């Protein structure tokens, strides 16, 4: 985090200076987001990790997270194990659904 801040700070200071010189008020509110994307290089790439709450294992490309119609997310392996006679009952709510309606999600 510290290294990311050190790389981003000069760019942010330059943006601030340009905004002040051009008197562009309202472009950057300093609250939730940056006015531009700052490339920090591959060293600072991070990704989310999802562990299936049913099988308690991390998802992967071969076992991706799947979003059910009800909105709950489980791994594909859990989806296959919970499917019975072409139907799937969500393990978290009473909704019964067709397993083919589940969609793969990407974090």
Secondary structure, DSSP 8 states (H G I E B T S, - for coil): -HHHHHHHHHHHHHHHHHHHHHT-TTS--SSS--SS-----GGG------B-TTT--B--SSS-EEE-TTS-EEEHHHHHHH-BTTBEE-SSSS-EE-GGG-EE---
